[in-house]
Amino acid sequence: MGSSRFLSVLASAAKFLPAASKPGQKPSLREKVAWTGLALVVYLVMAGIPLYGIPANILQTISIQSLIFASKQGSLMTLGIGPIVTAGMIMQILVGSKILNVDLSNTEDRVDFTAAQKTFSVLFTVIQAAAYTLGGIFGSLTPGTTLLILLQLVFATLLVILLDEMLQKGWGIGSGISLFIMAGVASTIIYDAFSPQPFSTSSTSTAGPTYAYGSIVATFQAAAHGNPFYTIIRAPANLDPHNISPPDLVGLGTTVAFILILIYLQGMKVEIPVVYQRAQGYRSKIPLQFLYVSNVPVLLAGILFSDYSFFGQVIWSKFNHLSNSIFLNWLGTYTTTTNAGLQPIGGLAYYLQNPAGLWTSEHEPIRALVFVGLLTLLSVVFSFMWVEIAGLSPRDQAEQLANSGLQIAGYRSSVGVVESVLRKPVYALTFMSSLAAGLIAGVADILGAYGSGIGILLAISIVYQIYQILVQEQIEELYPGLARILE
């Protein structure tokens, strides 16, 4: 009763929030592409507008947190999709663990759940905006400036929630969350490869020429001037030892290689032979993707790292700015770089920050190994948790087969029997896919892959999903009679 009351209160509150309406009739594919493009343009414009009232030297860094949450620190997109993703994950976990008694196959329950999740997202928006402004992330602010920045963050994130809702209600393709993540990763890859911004190749011990930040542009510059390529093939960090390495050709090759590997893994699957009892024993196969848990476990691990980093910065800024507390130093110590960005230099936060780039990883091998190990371990742990929560367990799969009138060829049509047969492939795929995803994400980071390993994982998965949606949309437009079957 308590959980139902909690859900109904949140769902009722959603009625007072602005909402996007469903289209009167189904838009054409061209119209959906146009609306999707409009949502993307609005997001990119907001990501380029700095918050009014913050110091001009606030660093707009590209980090795991910014890529996962499609955020850009110091801009209107400082929070990005963070509140939406966090609220959605919590709600899914509450439902999967039966703390919230919701039947998502029931239309009414599903509507209440969606409305409650929207209200939860707004609450998280206010909480995170307050944490940013009051936690010292933007430095020392007056009460008036604090309120102004908080309102800007809340307004921008509410607009993101509306854009996501608009696309999911049928106006566009996919979801705003996926679209904005993909845009953030793609823009980072393009920037790392083609940015003409000048960047010094000098390190703390050697001097070098100034090239463009983008590796491909820098390569052409080095060739045109007859300069050596060693700083472009494996770039050292800049003069500030706490800055990450600039993009280099090792990172470019790593990016291309892991994109191809992930595309290949998307097509790998294990096929389970089944028999359809209602069609006179018709035989078919049900494919189980090799990436069975997709990128969710790595995403959860990345979110955990990001949240820890965020709260670690807040705690250090407020209570341990001089790094003189032995207990708080274990959580993390930071330094302020020349661009006013906080970089971890000690404690657990130091090992949870990916040492992006081969040069940095070579000079901090223990940090690199610990980061990859923790990311992979957490990915595996979260994968088994997610399988049980998200309805992907052998028991859930067996019940779905039974409800569809299917049974595994050669076995009795008993849920218990089917569950025992599926247990081995399901758990094997869960372990192998999460292990592969964690290692790919971690190794890609320490080799300096553009867009980060987690970002590439997310982007490839999202592109694959969008491709499937586009194929289905084209089929429905060419063969309208199939639309009812596909629904």
Backbone torsions as a table, in degrees:
resi	resn	phi	psi	omega
1	MET	NA	-41.9	-178.7
2	GLY	-62.5	-42.0	-179.4
3	SER	-67.4	-38.9	178.3
4	SER	-64.5	-39.3	177.9
5	ARG	-63.5	-43.2	178.9
6	PHE	-60.0	-44.6	-178.7
7	LEU	-66.6	-41.6	-178.1
8	SER	-67.3	-35.5	178.2
9	VAL	-64.6	-46.3	178.7
10	LEU	-64.6	-40.2	179.5
11	ALA	-66.0	-38.4	178.8
12	SER	-67.0	-37.1	179.4
13	ALA	-64.6	-27.7	-179.1
14	ALA	-64.6	-21.9	179.8
15	LYS	-65.2	-22.5	-178.8
16	PHE	-93.1	1.4	179.4
17	LEU	-98.2	150.0	175.8
18	PRO	-61.6	145.3	-175.6
19	ALA	-141.9	153.8	174.4
20	ALA	-93.2	135.1	-178.9
21	SER	-88.3	156.8	176.4
22	LYS	-73.7	149.4	177.6
23	PRO	-66.6	144.8	179.9
24	GLY	-62.4	-38.2	173.9
25	GLN	-136.6	156.9	-174.2
26	LYS	-62.8	122.7	178.9
27	PRO	-66.6	153.5	175.5
28	SER	-72.1	167.4	179.6
29	LEU	-60.4	-39.1	179.2
30	ARG	-63.6	-40.5	178.6
31	GLU	-67.1	-38.9	178.1
32	LYS	-63.4	-40.4	177.9
33	VAL	-62.9	-39.6	-179.5
34	ALA	-64.8	-46.2	179.3
35	TRP	-65.0	-38.4	177.2
36	THR	-63.3	-42.9	177.6
37	GLY	-62.5	-38.9	178.2
38	LEU	-62.8	-44.8	178.4
39	ALA	-60.7	-39.8	-180.0
40	LEU	-65.8	-41.1	179.3
41	VAL	-63.6	-43.1	178.8
42	VAL	-60.6	-43.4	179.2
43	TYR	-62.0	-46.7	-177.7
44	LEU	-65.1	-36.4	178.4
45	VAL	-65.4	-45.1	179.7
46	MET	-65.4	-33.6	178.3
47	ALA	-68.5	-20.3	179.8
48	GLY	-96.2	-5.3	-179.0
49	ILE	-97.4	118.0	179.9
50	PRO	-71.4	150.6	175.3
51	LEU	-63.8	134.3	178.6
52	TYR	-78.1	123.5	176.4
53	GLY	111.4	-12.4	179.3
54	ILE	-86.7	157.5	176.9
55	PRO	-57.1	143.7	-175.4
56	ALA	-67.3	-20.5	-175.8
57	ASN	-97.7	15.2	176.5
58	ILE	-64.1	129.7	-174.4
59	LEU	-77.3	128.2	176.1
60	GLN	-97.6	80.3	-173.5
61	THR	-83.9	156.2	172.4
62	ILE	-103.7	112.4	-176.6
63	SER	-132.3	176.2	176.4
64	ILE	-57.7	-41.6	-179.0
65	GLN	-61.9	-43.7	-177.8
66	SER	-66.5	-33.5	-179.4
67	LEU	-77.2	-41.0	179.5
68	ILE	-65.7	-42.0	-175.1
69	PHE	-98.6	8.9	179.8
70	ALA	49.4	44.6	-176.1
71	SER	-111.9	166.0	176.0
72	LYS	-145.8	107.9	-174.2
73	GLN	-60.8	135.4	179.5
74	GLY	92.2	-8.7	178.7
75	SER	-108.8	179.2	175.1
76	LEU	-61.2	-22.1	179.5
77	MET	-94.6	31.1	178.4
78	THR	-60.7	-39.5	178.3
79	LEU	-85.9	-27.0	-179.8
80	GLY	57.7	-134.8	179.1
81	ILE	-98.7	13.1	-177.8
82	GLY	-52.5	-51.2	179.3
83	PRO	-61.4	-36.4	-179.4
84	ILE	-67.6	-47.0	-178.0
85	VAL	-65.3	-45.7	-178.5
86	THR	-62.8	-46.5	179.2
87	ALA	-63.3	-41.5	179.4
88	GLY	-63.2	-43.2	179.1
89	MET	-62.6	-44.2	-178.7
90	ILE	-63.8	-43.8	179.9
91	MET	-63.8	-41.0	178.9
92	GLN	-63.8	-40.7	179.2
93	ILE	-65.6	-40.1	179.2
94	LEU	-63.9	-38.3	179.1
95	VAL	-72.9	-45.6	-178.0
96	GLY	-63.8	-33.6	179.5
97	SER	-87.1	4.5	177.8
98	LYS	68.2	13.0	174.2
99	ILE	-67.9	-39.0	170.7
100	LEU	-100.2	121.4	-178.5
101	ASN	-87.2	88.2	-176.4
102	VAL	-129.7	132.4	175.3
103	ASP	-101.4	100.5	-175.1
104	LEU	-72.0	-9.8	174.0
105	SER	-80.6	-14.0	176.8
106	ASN	-88.1	128.8	-174.5
107	THR	-60.4	-44.4	-177.8
108	GLU	-64.6	-43.9	178.1
109	ASP	-64.1	-37.6	-178.9
110	ARG	-67.1	-37.7	177.7
111	VAL	-65.7	-44.5	178.5
112	ASP	-63.2	-39.4	-179.6
113	PHE	-64.2	-43.7	179.5
114	THR	-63.4	-42.5	179.2
115	ALA	-65.6	-42.4	179.1
116	ALA	-63.9	-38.2	178.9
117	GLN	-64.7	-35.8	177.3
118	LYS	-65.2	-44.8	177.6
119	THR	-61.8	-41.6	178.5
120	PHE	-61.1	-39.2	178.7
121	SER	-63.0	-41.1	179.0
122	VAL	-65.5	-41.7	177.4
123	LEU	-60.5	-43.0	177.9
124	PHE	-66.1	-32.1	176.9
125	THR	-60.7	-47.4	179.7
126	VAL	-64.3	-42.4	-178.7
127	ILE	-64.2	-46.6	-178.0
128	GLN	-69.1	-37.7	177.6
129	ALA	-62.9	-41.6	178.0
130	ALA	-65.7	-38.4	179.4
131	ALA	-64.6	-39.7	179.1
132	TYR	-65.9	-47.1	-174.2
133	THR	-75.6	-38.3	-177.8
134	LEU	-89.2	-15.3	-176.4
135	GLY	-87.0	-2.0	176.2
136	GLY	87.3	10.4	179.8
137	ILE	-63.4	-35.0	179.8
138	PHE	-96.9	15.8	179.9
139	GLY	84.8	-166.5	-179.6
140	SER	-79.3	123.5	-176.6
141	LEU	-125.4	151.5	173.3
142	THR	-75.7	159.0	179.4
143	PRO	-56.5	-40.2	179.9
144	GLY	-64.7	-43.4	179.0
145	THR	-66.7	-38.3	177.9
146	THR	-59.0	-46.5	179.2
147	LEU	-64.2	-41.1	-179.5
148	LEU	-62.7	-45.2	179.9
149	ILE	-66.4	-40.5	178.5
150	LEU	-59.3	-43.9	179.5
151	LEU	-64.0	-39.3	178.3
152	GLN	-62.8	-44.0	-179.9
153	LEU	-63.9	-43.8	-179.3
154	VAL	-65.3	-44.9	-179.7
155	PHE	-61.6	-46.7	-177.4
156	ALA	-63.8	-40.7	-178.6
157	THR	-72.0	-34.4	173.9
158	LEU	-61.3	-38.3	177.8
159	LEU	-65.3	-38.1	176.6
160	VAL	-63.2	-41.8	177.6
161	ILE	-60.3	-41.3	178.9
162	LEU	-66.7	-40.3	178.6
163	LEU	-63.2	-42.3	178.1
164	ASP	-64.2	-42.3	178.8
165	GLU	-63.9	-39.5	179.9
166	MET	-61.1	-46.4	-178.9
167	LEU	-66.8	-41.2	-177.1
168	GLN	-72.0	-21.4	178.7
169	LYS	-84.1	4.6	172.5
170	GLY	114.2	-3.2	-179.1
171	TRP	-76.9	-26.6	-175.8
172	GLY	-132.8	-162.0	-177.1
173	ILE	-108.3	124.1	178.4
174	GLY	72.9	-142.9	-178.9
175	SER	-126.3	157.5	177.9
176	GLY	-65.8	-35.8	179.7
177	ILE	-57.5	-51.4	179.8
178	SER	-63.1	-42.5	-178.2
179	LEU	-61.3	-44.5	-176.4
180	PHE	-72.0	-36.5	175.7
181	ILE	-62.5	-47.5	-179.7
182	MET	-61.0	-41.4	179.3
183	ALA	-63.3	-41.1	179.5
184	GLY	-64.1	-44.3	179.9
185	VAL	-66.7	-44.5	-179.0
186	ALA	-62.4	-43.1	-179.5
187	SER	-65.7	-35.6	177.6
188	THR	-66.0	-43.5	178.5
189	ILE	-62.1	-44.4	179.9
190	ILE	-64.6	-41.9	179.8
191	TYR	-64.0	-44.3	-179.7
192	ASP	-64.5	-28.6	-178.3
193	ALA	-89.9	-34.5	-169.1
194	PHE	-124.1	4.3	-177.9
195	SER	-64.1	128.7	177.6
196	PRO	-86.8	1.0	-178.1
197	GLN	-58.6	129.8	-178.9
198	PRO	-64.0	142.7	179.7
199	PHE	-145.8	128.1	-179.8
200	SER	-78.1	134.6	177.7
201	THR	-91.8	12.8	178.7
202	SER	-74.1	139.9	174.7
203	SER	-110.6	-171.4	-177.9
204	THR	-71.4	-18.7	-175.9
205	SER	-120.4	-15.8	-178.4
206	THR	-130.3	159.1	177.5
207	ALA	-112.5	145.7	-179.2
208	GLY	-148.6	171.0	-178.9
209	PRO	-73.0	169.7	176.6
210	THR	-98.7	121.3	177.4
211	TYR	-114.7	174.6	171.0
212	ALA	-70.2	152.5	179.8
213	TYR	-63.8	-40.3	-179.8
214	GLY	-67.0	131.9	-173.2
215	SER	-65.7	-39.1	-178.4
216	ILE	-69.0	-43.0	176.6
217	VAL	-63.0	-42.1	179.5
218	ALA	-63.0	-36.0	179.1
219	THR	-63.7	-44.5	177.9
220	PHE	-65.4	-36.8	178.2
221	GLN	-64.4	-43.5	179.6
222	ALA	-64.0	-40.5	178.8
223	ALA	-66.5	-39.9	-177.9
224	ALA	-66.6	-33.5	-177.1
225	HIS	-100.0	1.2	179.1
226	GLY	69.3	25.1	-179.0
227	ASN	-86.0	157.1	179.4
228	PRO	-66.1	153.5	-175.7
229	PHE	-98.6	-0.5	-170.9
230	TYR	-63.5	-32.8	180.0
231	THR	-77.6	-13.5	178.0
232	ILE	-95.0	-34.8	177.7
233	ILE	-67.2	-46.0	178.0
234	ARG	-137.7	93.7	-170.5
235	ALA	-77.7	134.2	172.5
236	PRO	-78.4	167.2	175.6
237	ALA	-71.4	161.9	-179.9
238	ASN	-74.4	-175.7	-174.9
239	LEU	-56.1	-36.2	177.2
240	ASP	-76.2	115.7	-175.2
241	PRO	-64.6	-14.0	-179.3
242	HIS	-94.5	-2.1	175.5
243	ASN	-80.2	148.1	177.3
244	ILE	-77.5	163.8	179.4
245	SER	-69.0	148.5	174.2
246	PRO	-72.9	165.1	178.7
247	PRO	-63.0	140.2	179.3
248	ASP	-133.9	-178.7	-176.1
249	LEU	-72.4	-26.9	173.4
250	VAL	-62.8	-43.2	177.6
251	GLY	-64.7	-38.0	178.6
252	LEU	-63.9	-46.6	178.4
253	GLY	-62.9	-39.2	177.8
254	THR	-62.6	-41.9	179.8
255	THR	-60.4	-49.0	-179.6
256	VAL	-63.0	-44.0	-177.2
257	ALA	-62.8	-45.8	-177.4
258	PHE	-73.4	-29.4	173.6
259	ILE	-62.2	-44.9	179.3
260	LEU	-65.1	-40.8	178.2
261	ILE	-61.7	-43.7	-178.7
262	LEU	-67.8	-37.1	176.1
263	ILE	-61.5	-41.3	178.3
264	TYR	-64.5	-44.5	-178.7
265	LEU	-65.5	-30.4	178.0
266	GLN	-61.5	-28.8	-178.8
267	GLY	-89.5	-9.1	-179.8
268	MET	-77.7	141.5	-179.1
269	LYS	-158.0	159.4	173.7
270	VAL	-112.2	126.1	-175.4
271	GLU	-100.0	129.6	178.6
272	ILE	-104.6	117.8	179.3
273	PRO	-70.6	131.3	-179.2
274	VAL	-131.2	161.4	178.0
275	VAL	-123.3	133.0	179.6
276	TYR	-95.4	107.0	-173.4
277	GLN	-64.2	-33.7	-174.3
278	ARG	-80.1	-3.8	-179.6
279	ALA	-122.3	43.5	175.6
280	GLN	55.5	45.2	174.9
281	GLY	74.5	26.7	179.2
282	TYR	-60.8	130.1	-176.2
283	ARG	-99.4	141.5	177.2
284	SER	-153.3	-172.6	179.1
285	LYS	-134.8	139.4	176.3
286	ILE	-106.3	120.4	-177.7
287	PRO	-83.8	133.8	170.1
288	LEU	-107.3	116.5	-177.2
289	GLN	-62.9	144.3	175.9
290	PHE	-60.1	-42.6	174.8
291	LEU	-81.3	66.4	-169.3
292	TYR	-61.2	-41.1	180.0
293	VAL	-97.0	12.1	178.7
294	SER	55.3	-139.1	-178.8
295	ASN	-104.0	8.8	-173.9
296	VAL	-60.1	-46.8	-179.3
297	PRO	-61.1	-41.9	178.4
298	VAL	-66.0	-38.1	177.9
299	LEU	-62.1	-43.3	178.8
300	LEU	-63.1	-40.7	177.9
301	ALA	-64.4	-42.1	178.2
302	GLY	-63.9	-38.9	177.7
303	ILE	-64.5	-41.6	178.0
304	LEU	-61.0	-45.1	177.7
305	PHE	-60.6	-44.3	-176.8
306	SER	-66.3	-45.1	179.7
307	ASP	-64.3	-40.2	177.9
308	TYR	-61.8	-43.4	179.4
309	SER	-62.0	-42.6	-178.2
310	PHE	-63.7	-51.9	-178.4
311	PHE	-69.0	-29.6	175.0
312	GLY	-63.5	-40.6	177.0
313	GLN	-64.4	-41.4	179.8
314	VAL	-63.5	-46.5	-179.2
315	ILE	-63.5	-43.0	-179.2
316	TRP	-65.4	-42.3	-177.7
317	SER	-65.2	-36.4	-174.3
318	LYS	-90.0	-37.4	-169.2
319	PHE	-120.5	-11.7	-174.0
320	ASN	-143.7	39.2	-173.6
321	HIS	-61.5	-27.0	179.7
322	LEU	-94.9	2.3	179.7
323	SER	54.5	41.5	-177.8
324	ASN	-108.9	9.4	177.3
325	SER	-103.9	117.7	-176.3
326	ILE	-61.3	-41.6	-176.8
327	PHE	-71.6	-43.6	-179.9
328	LEU	-71.3	-25.1	177.4
329	ASN	-64.1	-28.2	176.5
330	TRP	-65.4	-32.5	178.7
331	LEU	-69.7	-38.7	179.6
332	GLY	158.0	139.8	173.0
333	THR	-120.6	150.0	-172.1
334	TYR	-132.7	162.7	171.4
335	THR	-131.3	150.6	177.9
336	THR	-96.0	119.5	-179.1
337	THR	-77.4	177.7	-178.0
338	THR	-62.5	-22.0	179.7
339	ASN	-98.4	16.4	176.6
340	ALA	67.8	22.8	175.6
341	GLY	-98.3	137.4	179.3
342	LEU	-81.7	127.6	177.4
343	GLN	-123.1	131.5	-179.7
344	PRO	-69.8	138.5	178.2
345	ILE	-126.8	-1.7	-179.8
346	GLY	-167.8	170.2	-179.7
347	GLY	75.9	-174.7	-178.7
348	LEU	-62.1	-34.5	-179.9
349	ALA	-58.1	-32.1	-179.7
350	TYR	-64.2	-37.8	-177.6
351	TYR	-85.0	-16.1	177.5
352	LEU	-89.5	-6.9	176.8
353	GLN	-93.0	119.2	-176.1
354	ASN	-64.4	130.1	177.5
355	PRO	-78.7	77.0	-171.1
356	ALA	-63.6	126.1	176.7
357	GLY	107.6	142.5	-177.5
358	LEU	-65.1	-37.8	-178.8
359	TRP	-61.5	-47.4	179.9
360	THR	-64.8	-40.9	-179.3
361	SER	-65.1	-37.2	178.7
362	GLU	-66.3	-34.9	-178.8
363	HIS	-86.1	-13.9	177.9
364	GLU	-134.0	62.3	-172.7
365	PRO	-64.5	-36.6	-179.7
366	ILE	-64.3	-43.2	178.5
367	ARG	-60.9	-42.6	-179.2
368	ALA	-64.2	-44.4	-178.8
369	LEU	-66.8	-41.4	179.3
370	VAL	-64.3	-41.8	179.6
371	PHE	-61.0	-48.8	-179.5
372	VAL	-64.2	-41.7	-179.9
373	GLY	-62.9	-46.4	179.5
374	LEU	-65.1	-42.5	-179.7
375	LEU	-62.8	-44.3	-179.8
376	THR	-66.8	-44.6	-179.8
377	LEU	-61.3	-47.3	179.8
378	LEU	-65.1	-35.2	177.9
379	SER	-61.5	-42.8	179.3
380	VAL	-66.4	-44.6	179.6
381	VAL	-61.9	-48.1	-179.3
382	PHE	-65.4	-29.5	-178.4
383	SER	-64.3	-43.7	179.6
384	PHE	-69.5	-34.5	175.0
385	MET	-64.7	-43.1	-176.1
386	TRP	-68.3	-36.6	178.2
387	VAL	-59.2	-40.0	-179.8
388	GLU	-74.8	-35.1	-176.0
389	ILE	-79.1	-39.0	-170.5
390	ALA	-90.8	9.7	178.0
391	GLY	76.5	30.4	-179.5
392	LEU	-111.1	6.4	-177.8
393	SER	-71.4	162.1	177.6
394	PRO	-55.2	-37.9	179.9
395	ARG	-64.6	-45.2	-179.9
396	ASP	-64.3	-41.2	179.7
397	GLN	-66.0	-38.9	179.3
398	ALA	-64.6	-41.4	178.9
399	GLU	-65.8	-38.1	177.8
400	GLN	-64.3	-40.4	177.6
401	LEU	-63.9	-43.4	-179.7
402	ALA	-63.7	-42.5	179.8
403	ASN	-66.7	-25.3	179.5
404	SER	-89.2	-0.5	-179.3
405	GLY	79.2	21.3	-179.1
406	LEU	-107.1	152.0	172.7
407	GLN	-143.1	153.9	-179.9
408	ILE	-74.1	132.2	-177.1
409	ALA	-58.3	129.5	177.5
410	GLY	90.9	1.3	-178.7
411	TYR	-129.9	155.8	179.1
412	ARG	-66.9	152.4	-179.0
413	SER	-84.2	61.3	177.9
414	SER	-116.6	135.4	-179.4
415	VAL	-58.6	-40.4	-179.9
416	GLY	-64.2	-41.7	179.6
417	VAL	-65.9	-46.5	-179.5
418	VAL	-62.9	-39.3	178.6
419	GLU	-60.8	-43.4	-179.8
420	SER	-65.0	-33.8	178.7
421	VAL	-71.5	-39.1	-176.7
422	LEU	-79.4	-17.5	-173.7
423	ARG	-58.2	-45.5	-176.5
424	LYS	-64.8	-53.5	-179.6
425	PRO	-65.6	-37.1	-178.2
426	VAL	-65.5	-48.8	-178.3
427	TYR	-71.7	-31.5	176.1
428	ALA	-65.5	-44.3	178.0
429	LEU	-66.0	-38.0	178.2
430	THR	-59.2	-47.3	-178.7
431	PHE	-68.1	-49.3	-174.9
432	MET	-66.1	-41.5	-177.9
433	SER	-68.6	-40.8	179.3
434	SER	-70.3	-37.0	177.1
435	LEU	-63.7	-45.5	179.9
436	ALA	-64.2	-43.6	-178.7
437	ALA	-64.8	-42.4	179.3
438	GLY	-64.2	-43.6	179.4
439	LEU	-66.4	-42.0	178.6
440	ILE	-60.9	-47.2	-179.0
441	ALA	-63.2	-43.6	-177.8
442	GLY	-70.0	-48.1	-179.3
443	VAL	-65.1	-38.9	177.6
444	ALA	-60.2	-38.1	179.1
445	ASP	-66.3	-46.6	-176.0
446	ILE	-72.7	-17.8	174.8
447	LEU	-91.8	-2.6	175.1
448	GLY	83.1	30.7	178.4
449	ALA	-59.5	139.9	-179.7
450	TYR	-69.8	135.0	179.6
451	GLY	83.5	0.5	-179.3
452	SER	69.3	156.8	-179.2
453	GLY	-62.9	-44.5	179.1
454	ILE	-64.5	-39.5	178.9
455	GLY	-61.2	-43.1	179.0
456	ILE	-64.9	-42.5	177.1
457	LEU	-56.5	-48.2	-179.1
458	LEU	-63.8	-45.4	-175.2
459	ALA	-63.5	-44.8	-179.3
460	ILE	-64.1	-42.0	178.3
461	SER	-62.4	-42.0	-179.1
462	ILE	-67.6	-42.8	178.4
463	VAL	-60.6	-40.9	179.1
464	TYR	-63.3	-42.5	178.2
465	GLN	-64.5	-43.5	179.3
466	ILE	-63.6	-39.2	177.8
467	TYR	-60.3	-43.7	178.8
468	GLN	-63.7	-39.4	178.5
469	ILE	-64.7	-43.0	-179.9
470	LEU	-63.7	-40.8	177.7
471	VAL	-61.4	-44.5	179.1
472	GLN	-63.9	-41.3	178.9
473	GLU	-62.4	-41.6	179.2
474	GLN	-65.4	-40.3	178.7
475	ILE	-63.1	-41.6	-178.7
476	GLU	-67.1	-33.3	178.5
477	GLU	-74.3	-35.9	179.8
478	LEU	-76.2	-35.5	-177.9
479	TYR	-128.6	81.3	-175.8
480	PRO	-56.6	-28.7	-179.4
481	GLY	-65.4	-21.3	-179.7
482	LEU	-82.2	-13.3	-175.6
483	ALA	-58.5	-42.3	-178.9
484	ARG	-68.1	-32.3	178.7
485	ILE	-70.0	-43.3	-178.9
486	LEU	-66.8	-28.7	177.7
487	GLU	-69.8	NA	NA
